[in-house]
Amino acid sequence: MEKKIFEIICEISDKDLVEKYDMDLFENGILDSFAIVQLISLLEENFNIEIDPEDIVPEKFSTISEISRLVTDYEEKQ
């Protein structure tokens, strides 16, 4: 799952990314508020989930590992 999330982030980011799943995506300028909107849309589409607005907080999108945990939680709820 982390590999797929990495690929999605590469798709929406104009930065050259290193495949480090614990790298802070905000601090490194990979994600910003506009990219988050795209990321959420692509996550929902690729993983067939719907992310609640209350879960759209920076802490849950700070690293690929955190995003993976969030997606896994949603997949398990279904």
N, C-alpha and C positions, 0 to 999 in steps of 0.2 A: 504494500500500500504506500509506503513512504516513497518508493521509486516513482509511482504514478503521480503522487503529489508534487514531487520534485519536477517531473516533466510538465505538469500544469503550471507551476510557478515559472519555469523557464519560458513557457509559452507567453505568459503575460508580462514578464519582466524584460527590460532591455539591458540588463546587467549580465555579465558573464558569471555564471554560478559554479561554485564548487559543490560537489555532492556531499555536503555536511549537514546532517539532519538536526543538529543541535545549535546551528548558527542562528543568531537573532536576525530575523528578516527585516525588522524595522530599523534597528541600529545600523545595519549594513546597507540601508537604502534600497532594499529589494522590494519591499512592500510599502505602500502608502495607502491613504484612504480610498483613492480611485482603484488601485490594484486589488484591494480587499473586496470591493464590489464584484469585480471580474472573477476573483478567486472563488468567492462564495457561489456564484452562478455556475462556474465550471465544476466545483466540488459536488454541488447538488445534481448536476447533469451526469457527471461521470460515475458517481456512487449511488445514484438514485435515492437521495435523501433530501430532506427539507430542514435547513438550519433555522432554529428559532431566533428571532431578533435579540432576545435576551442573552444568547450565547455569542453574539457578535461583539466581543471585547478583545482588546489587544493581547491579553494574556493567552488566549486560546489560539491565537494566530501568530505567536512570536517565533516559533520554530516549526520546522517540518514535523518533528516528533510530536509537538503539541497539536498540530492540525490533524495528524494521524490519530491521536487519541480521541479527538473530537469526532472525527468521522466514524471511528470504530464504535464509539458510544451510540451514535445515531443508527448505525447499522444493526447494533444489538437490540435497539428499541423496536425495530420493525419485525 
